[in-house]
Amino acid sequence: MEGLSDFINERMEEWKVPGLAVAIVHDSDIIFCEGFGFRDVEKGLKVTSKTLFAIGSCTKAFTTMAMGILAERGKLNWDKPVRHYLPTFKLYDSYASEHMTLRDLVTHRSGLPGHFSMWYNSPFTRKEIVERLQYLEPNHELRSVYQYQNLMYMTAGYLVGQIAESSWEEFVQQEIFNPLSMVDSNFSVVKSQETDDFSLPYREKDDVVKAIPFRNIDTIGPAGSINSNVTDMAKWLLLHQNQGNYEDKQIINPDLLTEMYTPQIVMPSSLGYPEIWHSSYGLGWNLTAYRGHNHVQHGGGIDGFFALTTLMPQDKIGVVVLTNLQGTELRSIITYHICDRLLGLDEVPWNERIKSKLEEAKQAAEQGKQNTKPQPKTGTQPSHPLEDYTGDFEHPGYGIVSIALKDQQLTATYNSIVAELKHYHYDSFELLSEGSDNFQLLSFFNDPKGTIQRLSIPLEPKVRDIVFERIPDQSILTTSFMDKFVGDYDISGQSMTILIKDNKLFMSLASQQEIELVRYQGTEFYFKDLPGYSINFTMDNGGVVTQAVITQPKGVFTAKKKVST
């Protein structure tokens, strides 16, 4: 390891990485475990081997190991349908709902694209997200292609908790963290900030590196919420290197570890470098060959942090690199450099190669952004006053988007993230939010009556735009407001009754079942679950209801309110 620290320090300065930590295990020994740079630049606090970083999706291997431990105990079978363990599990596609197995959950072959925005910063619980999966559109059939999918990993962790009659966090703590004495590791950035040695998250923008807020991803936890340090992660590496044994404790069967390192689905990609072979995905690990040697690794990234865990089982090499700079490829440069050293091979100029590749990608992205951004139609304006666009709009899977107006500026709030709406053309607005450079249009649509009734956003580019329907404003539905409509009405000689029940308004006609009335606007209501049916109450100058006009597909009918005697 002679000169390794100098190499790391030089590269950190070159890549503007504030802080970083590295652990290396070789032949069942920890041969390197050090921190570099700063965990808090402003305060001058240095990274140590105990500094906590978010490890992001390096968490996934902990989730599959938890499943492996349960499999060893006969509590689960990788190839049984998820519904065997979660009977209410349901996806958009009925075949996938019935045939999705536990192995499918953790190998990114569900048929669903990422649907990243659905879970990112979501207020939903793990259980609620599982229940909403049925409303997320797939773009491929089950097991047909590899598509990275955090929601399925979250479901796998939720399932671990259900089978163990606890939670994913409790099971991983008791069955993995505790036996490995990973005493500092935790499952939430909230917990990290309660300790004495944690790193702040950083992001580079316009060539300036700044601290950014922590991102809480507790809900998606099994896919990426673990925080750890290189002291603890070195023990994790040793567990793998020693065939599931740590300090004479057999934590998991070696055969199950081998299965985790066995290809389950091809990861389609071109051969970017001659030293790295085609990749596939195992159970929580990316699998490839590096310079002819078996190479098992997984990266992890969440706001302000980027990590990489690497195993070379046949060569008894393990490396973990934790950084506090979002998106930095220094994690790969350092890892490959260490592997070259330990394999006794000539050093590959990874620093220069990756820098050149990233520069090419950056230029291509800039060019692509210019080419793909549609040109707005000139001379257009919104078709409604801005206040008509305000309100709450809901998608059964994604949840609620709230549109507000202040000082003639529309904003959209989704999962507590606020974006300004800049008029683009007609009823489409560009979404502008802090930390996002992606071009996105939010478009509004009228119902047949000319009222803004829905909006769409391309939150998942691999499927159709996500459509959110307006939620009727029910705040006005006080008892005093609804009382005005209550009573008996005459409609073509038949009796119709409007009544209040459980603080909701209902209509009863002859011997038919009561129909709930959902407020549309003003004194107009829709018939719940009956498209095309509505009722609008008419008042005299004194605010007394005199009649109701019912609209349905076969015509329009007037019901006169009977005067009480």
N, C-alpha and C positions, 0 to 999 in steps of 0.2 A: 504493500500500500504506500510505498515511498513516493512522495510528491503528489498524492491524491488530493490532499487538502489544498495545496496550491492550485491544482487544476480546477477544483470546485470553486474556490474564491475568485479565480480569474474569469471563469465562465459566468458566475453570478453577476459580476460587475458588467460583463458584456451583455447579458440578457436582462439586466435591470431587475433581478430577483431580490427582494428585500431579505427574505429568510428561507432557510432550507435545512433539512436534516436527513442523514443517510445512515442506514444500518446494513451491514453485510455479514452473512453467515457462510462459512465454508468448512466442509468436513466436520459438521456438527459443532462448530465453535463460532462464537460471535467475534469476528476479527476487526470490526470497525463499527462504531456507534457514536456519531458526533453531530452537533448542531453548528450551523454557519449563519452569519448575518444577524438580522434583527427580526424579532417577533413583534416589536412595536418601534417603528422608526422614529417617530416623534419623541418618544420618551427614552430612546436609546437602549431599550431592553433587548438583550441578546437571546438568540435561539440556543437552547441546550438540548441534550439528549432526552430531556423530560418534557419539552415543549409540546403542547397539544396542537395538532392540525386536524382539519376535516379530511378524511380519507376518501370521501365520495363513494364511487361505485366499487372501490376495493372492498366495500362492505359485502358485496354480493357473495363472495366466497365464504363469508361467515354464515350467511343464510343457507347456502347449499350444504355446508358442513353440519349445520343444525338439523337439516332434513336428513342428511346421511346418518347422524346419530340416532334419529327416530327410526330410520329404516333398519338400522342394525338391531334395534330393540323390537322390531316387528310392528311398529306403530304406524308405519306408512309404507307404501309401495310406489316407487317412482313412476310406474307405468299404469297405475289405476287412474280412472277419470277423477278430476277434481271434485265432481259432484258426489263421489263416494264419501268424501270428507266434508264438503260444503254443499249440502243438498240444494241450497238456493242459488248456487253459482249460475250465472246466466250471461251470455254474450249476445251481441247483435246477431250473429249467425247461429242458427239452431244446431247445425252439425258440430260446430266448434264448442258450443255449450255442453253438448253431450259427450264429446270425444276428447276434449282437452285433458291431458294428463299432467301430473306433477312435473314430469320431465319436460313437457312442453312449456310449462310456466317459466322455467329457469334457463331455457335455451333460445329465447328470442325467436320462436317460430309460431307464434300465436295467430299470425295473419293480421295483427293490428300494427299500424304505424305508431310512432311515439306518443301522440296525443299529450305532448309535454305540458301545454298550457293548462290542461285539465287538472293536473296535480300540483303544479308549481305554485307555491304560496297559498295552496288551497285551504279553506276553513273547514273542509269536511274531515270527518274521522276516517280511519282505515276501513271500518265496516261500511260507512256510507259510500266511500269510493268503490268498494267491491260491489255494492248494490247498484251503482251507476254505470258499471262496465257495459251493461246491456245496451246502452244508448250510444256507444262509441263505434263508429263505422270502421270496419276493416277495409283493407285494400288488396288483400291476398287471402287465399285459402289457408286453412290450418296446415302447418308443416311444409308449406311450399317454398318459403324463402326465409332468410335471416333478416329480422328487423329489430333493432334495439328497443326494448320495451320495459321501462321501469315499473309500470303499473302491474305487470304480471309478477315481477319480483316482490312488490308490495303484497300482492295476493298470496304468494308463497309464504311470506313471513307471517301474514295474518293466519294462514292455515296452520303454521307451526304452533302459534299461540293457542289456536282452537284445539289441536290434537293434544298439546301438552297441558291443556286446561290452565294456562297462565297467559303469557304474552311472548311475542318474539324477543323483546328486550330481556325479560326475566330468564327465558330459556338460554339465550346466548350468554348472559351473565353467569348463570349457574353451571352450564355445561362446557363453556369455552373460556371465557375470561377468568373465572375463578381457578380452574385447574392449571391455567397457564400463568397465573399470578399477574395478569394484565391489570394491575391495580389502578392505573390512571385512565384507562380507556372508558368511554361513555357513549351514550346514544343521542346526545343533543348538544347543539352549540350553546344552549342555555346553561347546561351543566359545565361545559368548558369554561365559560366566563365566570363561574363561581370558584375556579381554582387559582393558584398563584402563578401558574406557568402555562399560558396559552398564547397562541399567535393571533394577531389581527388578520383579517382578509384584505388582500390588495388586488387592484386591477390597473392595467395600463390602458390609457386612452390618450390619443394625440401625443404619444411619446412621453407622457407624464404618468408616473406610478403614484396612485393615491389609495389610502385606506377606504374601504367601502363597508356598509353595514353587513352584519352577519345575516345569513339566510337560514331561517328555521325550516328544516325539511323533516321534522319528526314524523309526520303522517306517512311519508313515503319511506320511512326508516329502513326496512329490510333491503331496499334498493340502494341506500347510500348515506345513512345518517351517522355512522360511527365516526368518532373522533379518537385519535390515538397519538402516541409518540413513538419514536424509533426504538426506545428501550422496550416497550411492549410489543411492537411489531416484529422485533428481532425474535421474540419468543414464538410468535405466530409462524415465522419462517422456519424456526427450529422444529416445530411440530410437524411441518410438512417434510422437512429434510430427514427427520427420524421416523418416517413411516407411521405417523399418527401417535408417536410416543413422546411424552415430555416428562423428564425427570422420573423415569420408571413408571409413569402412569400412561396406560394405553387409552387415549381419549377417543380414537376412532380406528376402525379396522383398516389396515393398509389397502385391502382390496377396494374399499370405498373411495379412498384417496385416488387410487389408480383410475377408477371410473370417472372421477371428477376431471382428470387430465386426459380423458379419452374423447375424441371428436364426436359431437352429436349433430352438428349442422355446419355446412360450409359458410364461411364469411366471404361473400363475393368481393374481390378486390384484385387489382393488377399488381404485378411484382414491381414495387417501386425501387427496390435495392437488391443487388445480387446476393447479399448476405442473408436476406430474410425471405423465407419460403411462404407459400400460400397459407392463409389462416383459416382456422375453424374455431367453433365455440364448444367448450366442454360444459361442465356443470359449475358455472360461476367463474370460469377462466377462459381467456383467449389462448389458443394453442397454435404454435408455429415452429419453425426450425430457424435457429440463428447460427449461421456459419457451420451448418451440419449438425448442430446440437439441439436436442429437445428443449424448447423454450416455452414456458408457461407463465403468463402474466395477465394482469388486469389493471387498467388505469382507473382513476377516479377524479372527478372534478365537480365542484359546486362553487357558488359565488366566492371568489377570492382565494380558492385553494385548488391545487393540482397535485395528484399523487400517482405513484406507480409501484406496484408490487410484482416482483419477478422471481420465478423459480426455474432452475435448471436441474431437474431431479437426478438425472444420470451423472451429472458432474458435481452434485452436492453443493450447488451455488444458490444463494438466496440474496436478493437485494430489495430494499425498500427506499424510495425517495419521496419525501414529503416537502411540499413547497407552499408558500403563502401568496403566490401570484397566479391569478386565474389564467389558464390557457397556456402556460409556459411549457415549451418543449425541452427545457433544460432537464426535466425529469428523465427523458429518453436518452439524451446525450450522455448524462452521467451514468445511467444504467448500462448502456452499451460499452462505454469506456471501461467500466469495472469488469464487465463480462470478458472483454478482450484481454484485460490484465490476468484474470484468474484462469482463463483458458490457455494462457501462454501464447496468444496470437498477436501478430502485428496490429497496431492500433489503426482502426478505420477512422478517417477524418469526419466523424459524425457531426461535429460542430459546424463545419463549413457546409457539409451536404444539407443538413436540415435547415440551416439559415437560408441557403440558396433556394431550397424547395418552398419554404414559407414565403419568401419574397415573390416567387413566381405565382404562388397561390393568391397572395394578396393583390397582385396586379390583375390576375384573372378575375378575382372577386369584384374588384372595382370596375373592371370592364363589363362584367356580367350585370352588375347593378345598374349601370347606365343603359345596357341593352334591354333589360327585362322590365324596367320601370315604365309603366304605360304613360303616355302623354295625356294630360287632362284636356277635356274639351273646353275651349276658351269661351268666354262670354256667358257662362252659366251661373246659376245661383240656386240656393236651396228652394224647394217648392213650398216650404212652410216657414212660418216664423220659428225662430230657434227654440222657443219654449215648447213647441209642439213635439220636439224630438226627445224631451226629457221624460224620465221614468225608469222603471225597472223592467228588464227583459230577461227571460229565463230559457235555458236549454236543460232538458232533463238529466243530461250527463255532466255538462260543463258548469251548470249553476247559473248565477245571476250577473248580468252586466248592468250597471247603473249609469244612466246618462243624466248629467246635471248641467245647469247654466248659471254662470256667475260673471257679472261684468261683460256680458255678451260673448263669453267664451264657453263653448261646450267642452265637457270632459267626460271620459268614460272610465269607470272604475270596475276592475275585475280582479278578484282575489286580492283585494286591498292595494292593487297596483293602479296608479292613476295615470292616464294619458290624456294629453290635450287633443282635441279634434280640430284639424285644420281643413277648411273646405277645399275639396279637390275638384269636383264637378258634380252638377245635379245634386242628388241626395247622398253622395259618397264623400267621406271625410278621411284624411290621412291621420293615422294614429302616431302621435309623437310622445315618447316616454323616455325618461332618464335611463341610461344604460342600454338602450336598444337602438341599433342602427338599421334594423330591418324595415323595409317598406311594407306597410300593411294598410289596406283600405277597410273602413267600416262603412257599410252601405245600409241605408234605411229603405223600407218598403211600405207602401200604403195598403190598406184593405180596400174592398170595393166601395166603401163609404168615404174614402179619401183621408182616413186617419192613419197616422204612422202606427203600424201594428207589429212590425218585426224588424230585426236588423241581422246582418250577417257579417262574420269576420273569418278570414282564412286562417284559423288558429292551427289547423293541421293541414299543411299543403298537399299531403298525399291523398286526401279525400275531399269531398265536397265541402264548401264553406259551412261553418258551424252557424246554424240559424237559431236566434233567440227570439221568442215570442213575448210580446208585451204582457206584463202582469197587471191586471186591472187594479186600479187604486181602490182598495177596500177601506181606507182610513176614514172615509166619509160615511161608511155604513154603520152609523150609530143607531141605537134603538129609535131615537126621536126622528131620524131621517127615514128609516124604513117604515115607521108607523104610518107615514102619510099614504103608503101604498096598500096597507092592509085593509082587507074587506072583501065583499062579494061583488062580482061583476056579471053582467049579462052579455053573452056573446051568441047572437043568433038563436036566442031562446034557451041556450044552455047556461048553466051556472058555472062560473069560474071563481076560485077563491085564492087570494094572495095572503100568505101567512108568514109569521116569523117562527123559526124553529132552530134551536141551538145557535142563536145570534146570526142566522142566515135567512135570506129571503127565499120563499118557495112559492110555486104555483101549483094549484090542484084543479084539475078539470074533470068534471063528472066522476067516473069511477077509475080514472087513470092514475098511475103512480105519480106521487109528488115529484116535481121537477125543480131542482135548485136553480136560482137565478144569479148569474155572475155579472157584476156591474161592468159595463163597457165604458160609458161616459155620461155625465149629466144624469138624466133619469132613464137612460136606456140600459137594458140588461140582456145578456145572452142566455140561452137555455144551455145549461151545462151538459156537455157530451152530445149535443145535438147541433151540428154545424148547419148554418143557414136559418136558424130559428132565433128570433129576438123579440123583446117586448119593450115598448117605449111609453112611459106614463105621461099624460098631458095634465097640466095644472091650469086653473083659472088665475086671474090677477091676484087673488087672495092666497095663492099657494095651496089651494085644495085640489086634490086629484079628482078629475071628472071622468077620465076614460083611459084606456090602454090600447095602443095599436100593436097588434101582433103580426110580425112578418115571418113567413115560412115559404118554402119552395113553391107551394101551390097558390100563393096569393097573400094579400094583406087583409086582415080582419080587425074590426073595431069592437072593443068590449067596453060597454058603459058601466061606470061604477054605480052600484045601487046606493041610494041615499038611506042612511040609517034613520029609523023612526023611533 
